[in-house]
Amino acid sequence: MDPINNDVWNIRGSLKNTMLEYVTPYKICIVILLQEMCLLKSNTWRNFHFRQPVFMDEEESKPIYRRDFCMLALHLIQSPDMEYEEFLAVLNSGKYKLYPDLVDHFKKEIQNLLKRDVGSIMDVLNNIDRISLEQNSYDALIKPSSKLGLFLRRVRLFFDKLYFSQTIAMHKALHAYVHASKPTFPAMDMELSSIGDESEIKASHEGPVGLWSKRQLELFLGEQAKLIQTGDALSPPQLQAKIHDVLTGNPDHVEAHFVSYMNCLRSREFCGAQESLYHYFDRRNPQCDEETKCRGLCYAALNLSILHSSFNHKEEAMFALKEAITLAHESNDNVCLQHTQAWMYKLTNDQKGMLIDRSRVKCEDLNLNYLYSFGLQAYAEHAAKNSDLPAKVFGLLSKSDVVNCQHSLLDLLCTGHAMRAALWAMYGRSELACLSAQLLLHGQASSANGTEPVVIAVSNIALYFTIQGEYGLAWAVINHGKERAPDSKWWVWSESVLCFTESLHRGLWGLAKEAVDRLAAVDPIEALLRESELCFARGDREGAERAGRVALEKSSDLSVMKVRALYALARALPRSAVLSLTDAYHIATHFYVDYWAALIALEMGNIQLEMGLPQQAVKTVEGALLRVLAHGSWSDISDGLVLYAKCRVATYKNKHTDISEAIRLLSKVRIVVLINKLYLTCTIY
C-alpha cells in the first residue's frame, strides 16, 4: 500500500450542508505565494525568517505587476487543485507579469518550509491573520472583504479544526506534493456547517482523485462549456479525463454529464455523446413532480434530435423532434415548442417559409429575441434560395442585425456577417464578400464566438486571394486560420481549391488532379465541377462532359452549382452549347447570380463570333465585360479582354484605331498573365 496514502486524513461533517471546503497542499502553496507578495509590497523585505532587507525600485512598483498578480491569484483560487509542476508552469508562463524575483522567493520559501518541522506549516497558516488584517502594512494588496481575504480566512478557519496528527499528515502531504512528479492530492476536507461539531476521522486508502469544491466544479464546468463553443476549451482527451475525475469524486453532479455530451459532440463521437446525454437527463431532478419531469423529457428529446441532426441522421432527428413537440404540448411549454419549431424548419423543406413566419411571430410575442433573430436569418437564406430580390434578403439580415445589437447577440451578429459573405459570393460580388468576411473576423476577434466564424471568414478571404492570383497570400491566410481553428474539415476544401486553381493556371495537371481527389472527400459536387474544368483545359472534352453531367444530376436543387454544371457542359459540347448556355443564363438571371450570367454571356459572344456574327458578339461582350472587370478573377478578366480584342478586330471600322485598341488590350492581358503567372486557358478564343 502506498505510504503516502497512509498519511491522508479525511474529515467529513455530519450535518446536512454538503458544501465542502478542503485544506490541500495546493492551497497552502497559494497562501505562501500571497505571503511572499505581501512581504514584497511592504516596501522592504522585513526581517522575516532572518532575511536581509531588499527595497523595491520605481520600475518594480508599476501598477501592471499588481494587476497581473491579482488576476493570477484569482485564477489560482478558482481553479481545481493542480500539480506542483503545473502550478510553477502557470507562474512562469509569461501570461502574468509578476514582480521580479517573486517566483524565486516563493520557491525558496517552499524549500525552507520542507526543511523545517511540522511547526513551519502552522506558522504559515498562523500568518494568515497578519497578512489579511494588518491594515497599516498590507491593506494596499489584501483586504478582509476581498476575494483573497475571504479565501485566506476560509483556509485558516478549516485549518483550525485539524487535529495535530492531521497537521503532521498535511506536512507529509506537502512533501509528497512538491517532490512527486504526479503527486496524490491528500486533503483535509470538512463541511462548512461542521465547524464547532465533532467530525469523524478516518484514513483514506482510495486512489488519487482530484479534489473539487462545489464552487470549483461550477466554475470549471461553466467555463469549459463556454470555451467548447468558442473552440478554446481543453483538448477532448484532457477534458474527458477531468470530467471523469469530477464524477469519481462527485457522482451526483449531473452537469458534468452534459459537458461530457458537448465534449463528445465536438469530437464527433456519437456513442459517447448519446450516453452522456442519457446520463444527464436520467439523473436530473429524479424526485420531481410529473409536470417538471415531462418538461425535462421534452428538452431531452430536443437535445437528442439536435445530436442526430449533427451527425446527419435526419430520420432519427425528425422522430425525436416530433416527440419533443408532443411533450412540449403536454407540458404547455411554449419556449421549448418554439425551439422545436426552429429545428423543424431547419430539418425539413416542406412549407419552410410558412414555418419560419409562424415561428418568428410567436417568438416576437414571447420575447425570445435569439430565436426571433435566428428566424430572420433563416428566412433570408430561404428567400435567397427561392429567387427573392437581393434587396429583400439583405433587408431581413439588417433587421436581424438590429435585434442582435439591441440584445447583444454577438454570435448571431457574426452569423449575419457570414451569411452576407456567402450571399455576396453567390451573387458574384467578390469584393463585398471579402469585406463581409473581414467584418466577421473583426467581430469574432472582439467577441470570441467560436471557430466556425473563423473558418467561414478565412475561407472567403483565401478564396478572394486565390481568384486574384495572390497564391502566397492565400496560403498565408489559410495557415493562419488553421492555427486558430485546427479541427475544421473545411481547411481541406480551402487548400484543395487553392492548390487546384494555382496548379491549373500554371499547367501542373498532376497536382491539379490530386487536389480534385482531396476535394471530393468534403465536397463531391465542387470536385466534379473542378474535374470538368481540368479535363477541358487538358483537351479531354469527353471527360469534361462526363464530369459536368454527373455534377448536373447531383446539383438539381442548388442553383449556382446547376449554373456551373451547365456552363461546364456547354464548353465540353460545342454542338449543344447554345441550349445549355440558354438554360444556364435563365437560371442565373432568375436567381440574380450576376457574375455567372456575365461569364455565360461572354461564352455566348464567343459562339456568335465563331458563327460569323461579330456585330452581335461585340454587343454581347460589351454588355457583360464590365461585370467581369469589376468582380472577376484575373484569369476571367484576361479571357474576357482577349475575346473583346478579337471582336474589335472582327468589327473594325477604322482599321488603325481598332487594331491599336486590340493591341493595347492584348498588351494588358500579357502584363496580367506575367504578373500572376497564369497559364492562359483561353484556347477556345
C-alpha positions as CSV (number, residue, x, y, z in Angstrom):
1,M,0.0,0.0,0.0
2,D,1.2,3.5,-0.8
3,P,2.8,5.0,2.3
4,I,1.7,8.5,1.2
5,N,-1.9,7.5,1.2
6,N,-1.5,6.1,4.8
7,D,-0.9,9.7,5.9
8,V,-4.0,11.1,4.3
9,W,-6.8,12.0,6.7
10,N,-10.3,12.7,5.5
11,I,-12.6,14.7,7.7
12,R,-16.3,14.7,6.9
13,G,-19.0,16.6,8.7
14,S,-22.2,15.1,9.8
15,L,-24.7,17.9,9.1
16,K,-26.9,18.2,6.0
17,N,-25.0,21.0,4.4
18,T,-22.9,19.4,1.6
19,M,-20.7,22.4,0.8
20,L,-17.2,21.0,1.3
21,E,-14.0,23.0,1.6
22,Y,-10.6,21.5,1.5
23,V,-7.2,22.3,3.0
24,T,-4.8,20.9,0.5
25,P,-1.1,21.4,-0.3
26,Y,-2.1,23.3,-3.3
27,K,-3.9,25.9,-1.2
28,I,-1.0,26.1,1.2
29,C,1.2,27.0,-1.8
30,I,-1.3,29.7,-2.7
31,V,-1.1,31.1,0.8
32,I,2.7,31.1,0.7
33,L,2.6,32.9,-2.7
34,L,0.3,35.6,-1.2
35,Q,2.5,35.9,1.8
36,E,5.6,36.5,-0.3
37,M,3.8,39.1,-2.4
38,C,2.6,40.9,0.8
39,L,6.1,40.9,2.2
40,L,7.4,42.3,-1.1
41,K,4.7,45.0,-1.2
42,S,5.5,46.2,2.3
43,N,8.3,48.3,0.5
44,T,11.0,46.2,2.1
45,W,11.6,42.6,2.9
46,R,11.2,42.7,6.6
47,N,13.3,40.7,9.0
48,F,11.3,37.6,8.3
49,H,13.0,34.2,8.7
50,F,16.3,36.1,9.0
51,R,16.2,37.7,5.6
52,Q,18.1,40.8,4.6
53,P,16.1,43.9,3.6
54,V,15.5,44.3,-0.1
55,F,13.9,47.5,-1.4
56,M,11.8,47.8,-4.5
57,D,12.8,50.4,-7.0
58,E,10.4,52.5,-9.1
59,E,10.4,50.1,-12.0
60,E,9.3,47.2,-9.8
61,S,6.4,49.1,-8.4
62,K,4.5,49.5,-11.6
63,P,0.7,49.0,-11.4
64,I,0.9,46.3,-14.1
65,Y,2.6,44.0,-11.6
66,R,-0.2,44.4,-9.1
67,R,-2.9,44.0,-11.6
68,D,-1.4,40.8,-13.1
69,F,-0.8,39.3,-9.7
70,C,-4.4,39.9,-8.7
71,M,-5.5,38.2,-11.9
72,L,-3.1,35.3,-11.2
73,A,-4.3,34.9,-7.7
74,L,-8.0,34.9,-8.8
75,H,-7.2,32.2,-11.4
76,L,-5.4,30.1,-8.8
77,I,-8.1,30.2,-6.1
78,Q,-10.9,29.5,-8.6
79,S,-9.1,26.6,-10.3
80,P,-9.2,23.0,-9.1
81,D,-6.1,21.6,-7.4
82,M,-3.2,21.3,-9.8
83,E,0.1,19.5,-9.6
84,Y,3.1,21.4,-8.3
85,E,4.8,21.4,-11.7
86,E,1.7,22.7,-13.3
87,F,1.5,25.4,-10.5
88,L,5.0,26.5,-11.3
89,A,4.3,26.4,-15.0
90,V,1.4,28.9,-14.5
91,L,3.7,31.2,-12.6
92,N,6.4,31.0,-15.3
93,S,4.1,31.0,-18.3
94,G,4.6,34.7,-19.1
95,K,0.9,35.3,-19.2
96,Y,1.1,37.3,-16.0
97,K,3.8,39.9,-15.5
98,L,4.9,39.4,-11.9
99,Y,7.3,41.2,-9.6
100,P,10.9,40.3,-10.3
101,D,12.3,37.5,-8.1
102,L,8.8,36.8,-6.7
103,V,8.7,33.3,-8.1
104,D,12.3,32.6,-6.9
105,H,11.4,33.8,-3.4
106,F,8.3,31.6,-3.5
107,K,10.4,28.5,-4.4
108,K,12.9,29.3,-1.7
109,E,10.2,29.6,0.9
110,I,8.7,26.3,-0.1
111,Q,12.1,24.6,0.3
112,N,12.6,26.3,3.6
113,L,9.2,25.1,4.7
114,L,10.0,21.5,3.8
115,K,13.4,21.6,5.6
116,R,11.8,22.6,8.9
117,D,9.5,20.6,11.2
118,V,5.7,20.5,11.3
119,G,5.6,23.8,13.2
120,S,6.5,25.6,10.0
121,I,3.2,24.8,8.3
122,M,1.4,26.0,11.5
123,D,3.4,29.2,11.2
124,V,2.3,29.7,7.6
125,L,-1.3,29.4,8.5
126,N,-0.9,31.5,11.6
127,N,0.5,34.3,9.5
128,I,-2.8,34.5,7.5
129,D,-4.3,36.8,10.1
130,R,-1.3,39.1,9.9
131,I,-1.4,39.1,6.1
132,S,-5.1,40.0,5.8
133,L,-5.7,42.1,8.9
134,E,-2.6,44.3,9.4
135,Q,-4.1,47.3,7.7
136,N,-1.1,49.5,8.1
137,S,1.2,47.2,6.1
138,Y,-1.0,45.1,3.8
139,D,-4.2,46.9,3.1
140,A,-2.8,48.0,-0.3
141,L,-3.0,44.4,-1.5
142,I,-5.4,42.3,0.5
143,K,-8.5,43.5,2.4
144,P,-10.5,41.1,4.6
145,S,-13.6,41.6,2.5
146,S,-11.9,41.0,-0.8
147,K,-11.8,37.7,-2.7
148,L,-8.3,36.9,-1.5
149,G,-9.2,38.0,2.1
150,L,-12.1,35.6,2.1
151,F,-10.0,32.8,0.7
152,L,-7.4,33.3,3.4
153,R,-10.0,33.4,6.2
154,R,-11.6,30.2,4.9
155,V,-8.3,28.3,4.8
156,R,-7.5,29.5,8.3
157,L,-10.9,28.5,9.5
158,F,-10.7,25.0,8.3
159,F,-7.1,24.6,9.3
160,D,-8.0,25.4,12.9
161,K,-10.3,22.4,13.0
162,L,-7.5,19.9,12.2
163,Y,-6.0,17.7,15.0
164,F,-2.3,17.7,15.5
165,S,-2.0,14.3,13.9
166,Q,-3.8,15.7,10.9
167,T,-1.4,18.6,10.7
168,I,1.5,16.2,10.7
169,A,-0.2,14.3,7.8
170,M,-0.6,17.6,6.0
171,H,3.1,18.3,6.4
172,K,3.9,14.9,4.9
173,A,1.4,15.5,2.1
174,L,3.1,18.8,1.3
175,H,6.4,16.9,0.9
176,A,4.8,14.4,-1.4
177,Y,3.1,17.2,-3.4
178,V,6.3,19.1,-4.0
179,H,8.6,16.2,-4.7
180,A,6.3,13.8,-6.6
181,S,6.0,14.2,-10.3
182,K,2.4,13.0,-10.1
183,P,1.5,13.5,-6.5
184,T,-1.6,12.3,-4.8
185,F,-3.7,15.3,-3.6
186,P,-4.3,14.4,0.0
187,A,-6.6,16.7,1.8
188,M,-8.4,17.5,5.0
189,D,-12.0,18.2,4.0
190,M,-14.9,19.2,6.1
191,E,-18.3,20.6,5.8
192,L,-18.7,24.3,6.4
193,S,-21.6,23.7,8.7
194,S,-19.5,21.2,10.8
195,I,-17.4,24.0,12.4
196,G,-17.8,23.5,16.2
197,D,-19.0,19.9,15.8
198,E,-17.0,16.8,16.3
199,S,-16.1,15.2,13.0
200,E,-15.4,11.6,12.0
201,I,-11.8,10.9,11.2
202,K,-10.7,8.1,9.0
203,A,-7.8,7.2,6.8
204,S,-8.4,7.2,3.1
205,H,-6.8,4.4,1.0
206,E,-8.5,5.2,-2.3
207,G,-6.6,6.0,-5.4
208,P,-5.6,9.6,-6.2
209,V,-8.6,11.7,-7.1
210,G,-8.6,15.4,-7.7
211,L,-10.3,17.4,-5.1
212,W,-13.1,19.7,-6.2
213,S,-15.2,22.0,-4.1
214,K,-18.7,22.9,-5.3
215,R,-17.6,26.4,-6.4
216,Q,-14.7,25.0,-8.3
217,L,-16.9,22.5,-10.0
218,E,-19.5,25.1,-11.1
219,L,-16.8,27.4,-12.3
220,F,-14.8,24.8,-14.2
221,L,-17.8,23.2,-15.9
222,G,-19.3,26.6,-16.8
223,E,-16.0,27.8,-18.3
224,Q,-15.4,24.7,-20.3
225,A,-19.0,24.7,-21.6
226,K,-18.4,28.2,-22.9
227,L,-15.0,27.5,-24.2
228,I,-16.2,24.4,-26.1
229,Q,-18.4,26.8,-28.1
230,T,-15.5,29.2,-28.8
231,G,-13.0,26.4,-29.5
232,D,-10.7,27.3,-26.7
233,A,-11.5,24.5,-24.3
234,L,-9.2,21.8,-23.2
235,S,-8.4,19.1,-25.7
236,P,-11.1,16.4,-25.8
237,P,-9.0,13.7,-24.0
238,Q,-7.9,16.1,-21.3
239,L,-11.4,17.4,-20.7
240,Q,-12.8,13.9,-20.6
241,A,-10.2,12.9,-18.0
242,K,-11.2,16.0,-15.9
243,I,-14.8,15.1,-16.2
244,H,-14.1,11.5,-15.1
245,D,-12.2,12.9,-12.2
246,V,-15.2,15.2,-11.3
247,L,-17.7,12.3,-11.5
248,T,-15.4,10.0,-9.5
249,G,-15.5,12.4,-6.5
250,N,-18.9,13.9,-7.2
251,P,-21.1,11.3,-8.8
252,D,-24.3,13.4,-8.2
253,H,-23.1,16.4,-10.1
254,V,-25.2,15.9,-13.3
255,E,-24.0,19.0,-15.1
256,A,-20.7,17.1,-15.7
257,H,-22.6,14.7,-17.9
258,F,-23.9,17.5,-20.1
259,V,-20.4,18.9,-20.5
260,S,-19.2,15.4,-21.4
261,Y,-22.0,15.4,-24.1
262,M,-20.7,18.6,-25.5
263,N,-17.2,17.3,-25.5
264,C,-18.1,14.2,-27.3
265,L,-20.2,16.2,-29.8
266,R,-17.3,18.4,-30.8
267,S,-15.1,15.2,-31.3
268,R,-17.8,13.6,-33.5
269,E,-18.2,10.7,-31.0
270,F,-21.8,9.7,-31.4
271,C,-22.0,6.9,-28.9
272,G,-20.3,8.8,-26.1
273,A,-22.4,11.9,-26.7
274,Q,-25.6,9.8,-26.7
275,E,-24.6,8.0,-23.5
276,S,-23.7,11.3,-21.7
277,L,-27.0,12.9,-22.8
278,Y,-28.9,9.9,-21.4
279,H,-27.0,10.0,-18.1
280,Y,-27.7,13.8,-17.7
281,F,-31.4,13.6,-18.2
282,D,-31.8,10.3,-16.2
283,R,-30.1,11.9,-13.1
284,R,-31.6,15.4,-13.5
285,N,-34.4,16.0,-10.9
286,P,-35.0,12.4,-10.1
287,Q,-37.7,13.2,-7.4
288,C,-39.6,15.9,-9.2
289,D,-43.3,16.1,-10.0
290,E,-44.8,14.8,-13.2
291,E,-45.0,18.3,-14.9
292,T,-41.4,19.0,-14.3
293,K,-40.4,15.5,-15.4
294,C,-42.4,15.9,-18.6
295,R,-40.7,19.2,-19.3
296,G,-37.3,17.6,-18.7
297,L,-38.2,14.8,-21.1
298,C,-39.2,17.4,-23.7
299,Y,-35.7,19.1,-23.6
300,A,-34.1,15.6,-23.6
301,A,-35.9,14.7,-26.8
302,L,-35.0,18.1,-28.3
303,N,-31.3,17.6,-27.5
304,L,-31.4,14.1,-28.9
305,S,-32.8,15.5,-32.1
306,I,-30.0,18.0,-32.2
307,L,-27.5,15.2,-31.7
308,H,-28.9,13.2,-34.6
309,S,-29.0,16.3,-36.8
310,S,-25.3,17.0,-36.1
311,F,-24.5,13.6,-37.5
312,N,-26.9,14.0,-40.4
313,H,-29.3,11.3,-39.1
314,K,-32.3,13.1,-40.5
315,E,-34.9,10.5,-40.0
316,E,-33.9,9.9,-36.4
317,A,-33.7,13.6,-35.8
318,M,-37.2,14.2,-37.1
319,F,-38.6,11.3,-35.0
320,A,-37.0,12.7,-31.8
321,L,-38.2,16.2,-32.8
322,K,-41.8,15.1,-33.2
323,E,-41.6,13.5,-29.8
324,A,-40.3,16.8,-28.3
325,I,-43.2,18.7,-29.9
326,T,-45.7,16.3,-28.4
327,L,-44.1,16.6,-24.9
328,A,-43.9,20.3,-25.2
329,H,-47.7,20.5,-25.9
330,E,-48.4,18.2,-23.0
331,S,-46.4,20.3,-20.6
332,N,-47.6,23.6,-22.2
333,D,-44.0,24.7,-22.6
334,N,-44.1,27.4,-25.3
335,V,-40.4,28.2,-25.1
336,C,-39.4,24.6,-25.8
337,L,-42.1,24.5,-28.5
338,Q,-40.5,27.4,-30.3
339,H,-37.1,25.8,-30.1
340,T,-38.5,22.6,-31.6
341,Q,-40.2,24.6,-34.4
342,A,-36.9,26.4,-35.2
343,W,-35.2,23.0,-35.6
344,M,-38.3,21.8,-37.6
345,Y,-37.7,24.3,-40.4
346,K,-34.0,23.5,-40.4
347,L,-34.7,19.8,-40.9
348,T,-37.5,20.0,-43.5
349,N,-38.0,21.7,-46.8
350,D,-41.8,21.3,-46.9
351,Q,-43.6,24.6,-46.3
352,K,-40.5,26.1,-44.9
353,G,-41.4,29.7,-45.5
354,M,-44.7,29.3,-43.6
355,L,-43.0,27.5,-40.7
356,I,-40.4,30.3,-40.4
357,D,-43.1,33.0,-40.5
358,R,-45.1,31.4,-37.7
359,S,-42.1,30.9,-35.6
360,R,-40.9,34.5,-36.0
361,V,-44.3,35.9,-35.0
362,K,-44.6,33.7,-31.9
363,C,-41.0,34.3,-30.8
364,E,-41.6,38.1,-31.1
365,D,-44.7,37.7,-28.9
366,L,-42.8,35.7,-26.3
367,N,-39.7,38.0,-26.4
368,L,-37.5,35.1,-27.5
369,N,-35.1,37.5,-29.1
370,Y,-32.5,34.9,-30.0
371,L,-34.9,32.7,-31.8
372,Y,-36.6,35.7,-33.5
373,S,-33.2,36.9,-34.9
374,F,-32.4,33.4,-35.9
375,G,-35.7,33.1,-37.7
376,L,-34.9,36.3,-39.6
377,Q,-31.6,34.9,-40.8
378,A,-33.2,31.6,-41.7
379,Y,-35.9,33.4,-43.7
380,A,-33.2,35.4,-45.5
381,E,-31.5,32.2,-46.5
382,H,-34.8,30.7,-47.6
383,A,-35.6,33.8,-49.6
384,A,-32.2,33.8,-51.4
385,K,-32.6,30.1,-52.4
386,N,-36.1,30.9,-53.8
387,S,-35.0,33.7,-56.0
388,D,-36.4,36.6,-54.0
389,L,-34.9,40.1,-54.6
390,P,-31.5,40.6,-53.1
391,A,-32.9,43.8,-51.5
392,K,-35.4,41.8,-49.6
393,V,-32.8,39.3,-48.5
394,F,-30.4,41.9,-47.2
395,G,-33.3,43.8,-45.6
396,L,-34.1,40.7,-43.5
397,L,-30.4,40.5,-42.4
398,S,-30.5,44.2,-41.5
399,K,-33.5,43.6,-39.2
400,S,-31.6,40.7,-37.6
401,D,-28.6,42.9,-37.0
402,V,-30.8,45.5,-35.2
403,V,-32.2,42.8,-32.9
404,N,-28.7,41.4,-32.3
405,C,-27.3,44.8,-31.4
406,Q,-30.2,45.7,-29.1
407,H,-29.8,42.5,-27.2
408,S,-26.0,41.8,-27.5
409,L,-26.5,38.6,-29.5
410,L,-22.9,38.6,-30.7
411,D,-22.9,35.1,-32.1
412,L,-25.8,35.8,-34.3
413,L,-24.2,39.1,-35.3
414,C,-21.2,37.1,-36.6
415,T,-23.6,34.6,-38.3
416,G,-25.2,37.6,-40.1
417,H,-21.8,38.7,-41.4
418,A,-21.1,35.1,-42.5
419,M,-24.4,35.0,-44.4
420,R,-23.6,38.3,-46.1
421,A,-20.2,37.0,-47.2
422,A,-21.9,33.8,-48.6
423,L,-24.7,35.8,-50.3
424,W,-22.3,38.3,-51.9
425,A,-20.1,35.4,-53.1
426,M,-23.2,33.7,-54.6
427,Y,-24.3,36.9,-56.3
428,G,-20.8,37.3,-57.7
429,R,-19.6,40.3,-55.7
430,S,-16.2,39.1,-54.6
431,E,-15.0,42.5,-53.1
432,L,-18.1,42.8,-51.0
433,A,-17.8,39.1,-49.9
434,C,-14.3,39.8,-48.8
435,L,-15.4,42.9,-46.9
436,S,-18.1,41.0,-45.1
437,A,-15.5,38.3,-44.2
438,Q,-13.2,40.9,-42.7
439,L,-16.1,42.4,-40.7
440,L,-16.8,38.8,-39.5
441,L,-13.2,38.3,-38.4
442,H,-13.2,41.7,-36.6
443,G,-16.4,40.8,-34.7
444,Q,-15.2,37.3,-33.9
445,A,-11.9,38.6,-32.6
446,S,-13.7,41.0,-30.2
447,S,-16.3,38.6,-29.0
448,A,-14.8,35.1,-29.4
449,N,-17.9,33.4,-30.6
450,G,-16.4,30.1,-31.8
451,T,-14.3,28.6,-34.5
452,E,-17.0,28.4,-37.3
453,P,-17.0,32.1,-38.0
454,V,-13.2,32.0,-38.3
455,V,-13.4,29.2,-40.8
456,I,-16.0,31.0,-42.9
457,A,-14.2,34.3,-42.8
458,V,-10.7,32.9,-43.5
459,S,-12.0,30.7,-46.3
460,N,-13.7,33.6,-48.0
461,I,-10.6,35.8,-47.8
462,A,-8.4,32.9,-49.0
463,L,-10.8,32.3,-51.9
464,Y,-10.7,36.0,-52.8
465,F,-6.8,36.0,-52.9
466,T,-7.0,32.8,-54.9
467,I,-9.1,34.2,-57.7
468,Q,-6.9,37.3,-57.7
469,G,-3.8,35.2,-58.3
470,E,-2.3,36.1,-54.9
471,Y,-1.5,32.5,-54.1
472,G,1.2,33.3,-51.5
473,L,-1.2,35.5,-49.5
474,A,-3.9,32.8,-49.8
475,W,-1.6,30.2,-48.3
476,A,-0.6,32.5,-45.5
477,V,-4.3,33.2,-44.7
478,I,-5.2,29.5,-44.6
479,N,-2.2,28.7,-42.4
480,H,-3.3,31.4,-40.0
481,G,-6.8,30.1,-40.0
482,K,-5.6,26.6,-39.2
483,E,-3.7,27.9,-36.2
484,R,-6.9,29.5,-34.9
485,A,-9.3,26.6,-35.7
486,P,-7.2,23.5,-36.4
487,D,-10.0,20.9,-36.2
488,S,-12.2,22.1,-39.1
489,K,-12.6,19.8,-42.1
490,W,-13.2,22.8,-44.4
491,W,-9.5,23.7,-44.5
492,V,-9.3,20.7,-46.8
493,W,-11.8,22.4,-49.0
494,S,-9.9,25.7,-49.0
495,E,-6.5,24.1,-49.5
496,S,-7.8,21.9,-52.3
497,V,-9.4,24.8,-54.2
498,L,-6.3,26.9,-53.8
499,C,-4.0,24.1,-54.9
500,F,-6.2,23.3,-57.9
501,T,-6.5,26.9,-59.1
502,E,-2.8,27.5,-58.8
503,S,-1.9,24.3,-60.5
504,L,-4.4,24.8,-63.3
505,H,-3.2,28.3,-64.1
506,R,0.4,27.1,-64.2
507,G,-0.3,24.0,-66.2
508,L,0.5,21.5,-63.5
509,W,-2.1,18.9,-64.4
510,G,-0.9,16.2,-61.9
511,L,-1.1,18.5,-58.9
512,A,-4.5,19.7,-60.0
513,K,-5.8,16.2,-60.2
514,E,-4.5,15.4,-56.7
515,A,-6.3,18.5,-55.4
516,V,-9.6,17.3,-57.1
517,D,-9.3,13.9,-55.4
518,R,-8.8,15.6,-52.0
519,L,-11.7,17.9,-52.6
520,A,-14.0,15.0,-53.4
521,A,-13.8,13.9,-49.8
522,V,-15.5,17.0,-48.4
523,D,-17.5,18.5,-51.4
524,P,-18.2,16.0,-54.2
525,I,-20.1,18.4,-56.5
526,E,-17.4,21.0,-56.3
527,A,-14.9,18.3,-57.1
528,L,-16.8,17.2,-60.2
529,L,-17.0,20.8,-61.5
530,R,-13.3,21.3,-60.9
531,E,-12.6,17.9,-62.7
532,S,-14.6,19.1,-65.7
533,E,-12.6,22.3,-65.8
534,L,-9.4,20.4,-65.6
535,C,-10.4,17.9,-68.4
536,F,-11.4,20.9,-70.6
537,A,-8.0,22.6,-70.0
538,R,-6.2,19.3,-71.0
539,G,-8.3,18.9,-74.1
540,D,-10.3,16.0,-72.8
541,R,-13.8,17.0,-73.8
542,E,-15.3,13.6,-73.1
543,G,-14.0,13.7,-69.6
544,A,-15.2,17.2,-69.1
545,E,-18.7,16.3,-70.4
546,R,-18.9,13.2,-68.2
547,A,-17.9,15.1,-65.0
548,G,-20.2,18.0,-65.9
549,R,-23.2,15.8,-66.5
550,V,-22.8,14.0,-63.1
551,A,-22.4,17.3,-61.4
552,L,-25.6,18.5,-63.1
553,E,-27.5,15.4,-61.8
554,K,-26.3,15.9,-58.3
555,S,-26.9,19.7,-58.2
556,S,-30.6,19.8,-59.2
557,D,-31.6,21.8,-56.0
558,L,-28.6,24.1,-55.9
559,S,-29.0,27.0,-58.3
560,V,-25.3,28.2,-58.5
561,M,-24.0,24.6,-58.9
562,K,-26.5,23.9,-61.6
563,V,-25.5,27.0,-63.5
564,R,-21.8,26.0,-63.2
565,A,-22.6,22.4,-64.4
566,L,-24.5,23.7,-67.4
567,Y,-21.6,26.1,-68.2
568,A,-19.1,23.2,-68.0
569,L,-21.3,21.1,-70.3
570,A,-21.6,23.9,-72.8
571,R,-17.8,24.3,-73.0
572,A,-17.3,20.5,-73.3
573,L,-20.0,20.0,-76.0
574,P,-19.8,22.9,-78.5
575,R,-22.6,21.5,-80.7
576,S,-25.2,21.7,-77.9
577,A,-23.6,24.7,-76.2
578,V,-26.4,27.2,-77.1
579,L,-29.1,25.2,-75.4
580,S,-27.0,24.6,-72.2
581,L,-25.9,28.2,-72.1
582,T,-29.5,29.5,-72.5
583,D,-30.7,27.3,-69.6
584,A,-27.8,28.4,-67.5
585,Y,-28.4,32.1,-68.3
586,H,-32.0,31.8,-67.5
587,I,-31.3,30.2,-64.1
588,A,-28.5,32.7,-63.3
589,T,-30.7,35.8,-64.0
590,H,-33.6,34.2,-62.2
591,F,-31.6,33.8,-59.0
592,Y,-29.6,37.1,-59.6
593,V,-26.3,35.3,-60.0
594,D,-24.9,38.2,-62.0
595,Y,-21.3,37.1,-62.3
596,W,-22.0,33.7,-63.8
597,A,-24.6,35.4,-66.1
598,A,-21.7,37.6,-67.3
599,L,-19.4,34.6,-67.9
600,I,-22.2,32.9,-69.8
601,A,-22.8,36.0,-71.9
602,L,-19.1,36.0,-72.8
603,E,-19.3,32.4,-73.9
604,M,-22.3,33.2,-76.0
605,G,-20.4,36.1,-77.5
606,N,-17.6,33.7,-78.4
607,I,-20.0,31.4,-80.1
608,Q,-21.6,34.3,-82.0
609,L,-18.1,35.3,-83.2
610,E,-17.3,31.8,-84.4
611,M,-20.7,31.7,-86.3
612,G,-19.7,34.9,-88.2
613,L,-21.9,37.3,-86.2
614,P,-19.3,39.8,-85.0
615,Q,-21.7,42.7,-84.5
616,Q,-24.0,40.7,-82.2
617,A,-20.9,39.3,-80.5
618,V,-19.4,42.7,-79.7
619,K,-22.7,43.9,-78.2
620,T,-23.0,40.8,-76.0
621,V,-19.4,41.0,-74.8
622,E,-19.6,44.7,-74.1
623,G,-22.7,44.2,-72.0
624,A,-21.0,41.5,-69.8
625,L,-17.4,42.6,-69.7
626,L,-17.9,45.4,-67.1
627,R,-19.2,42.9,-64.5
628,V,-16.3,40.6,-65.1
629,L,-13.8,43.5,-64.9
630,A,-15.4,44.7,-61.6
631,H,-15.7,41.4,-59.8
632,G,-13.9,38.7,-61.8
633,S,-10.6,36.8,-61.3
634,W,-7.5,37.7,-63.3
635,S,-8.0,34.6,-65.4
636,D,-11.6,35.5,-66.3
637,I,-10.6,39.1,-66.9
638,S,-7.8,38.0,-69.3
639,D,-10.1,35.7,-71.2
640,G,-12.7,38.5,-71.5
641,L,-10.2,41.1,-72.8
642,V,-8.8,38.6,-75.4
643,L,-12.4,37.9,-76.6
644,Y,-13.1,41.7,-76.7
645,A,-10.0,42.3,-78.7
646,K,-11.0,39.7,-81.2
647,C,-14.4,41.2,-81.5
648,R,-12.9,44.7,-82.1
649,V,-10.7,43.3,-84.9
650,A,-13.6,41.5,-86.4
651,T,-15.8,44.6,-86.5
652,Y,-13.3,47.3,-87.2
653,K,-14.4,50.4,-89.0
654,N,-11.2,52.4,-88.6
655,K,-8.5,49.8,-89.2
656,H,-5.7,51.8,-87.5
657,T,-7.8,52.8,-84.4
658,D,-9.5,49.4,-83.8
659,I,-6.3,47.4,-84.3
660,S,-4.4,49.7,-82.0
661,E,-7.1,49.2,-79.4
662,A,-6.9,45.5,-79.8
663,I,-3.1,45.6,-79.3
664,R,-3.5,47.7,-76.2
665,L,-5.9,45.2,-74.8
666,L,-3.7,42.2,-75.6
667,S,-0.7,44.0,-74.0
668,K,-2.7,44.5,-70.8
669,V,-3.6,40.8,-70.9
670,R,0.1,39.9,-71.3
671,I,1.0,42.0,-68.3
672,V,-1.7,40.4,-66.2
673,V,-0.5,36.9,-67.2
674,L,3.1,37.6,-66.5
675,I,2.4,39.2,-63.1
676,N,0.1,36.4,-61.9
677,K,2.0,33.6,-63.7
678,L,-1.3,32.4,-65.3
679,Y,-1.5,29.6,-67.8
680,L,-3.9,31.2,-70.1
681,T,-6.7,28.7,-70.7
682,C,-8.4,30.6,-73.5
683,T,-7.7,28.2,-76.3
684,I,-11.3,28.5,-77.5
685,Y,-10.6,32.1,-78.2
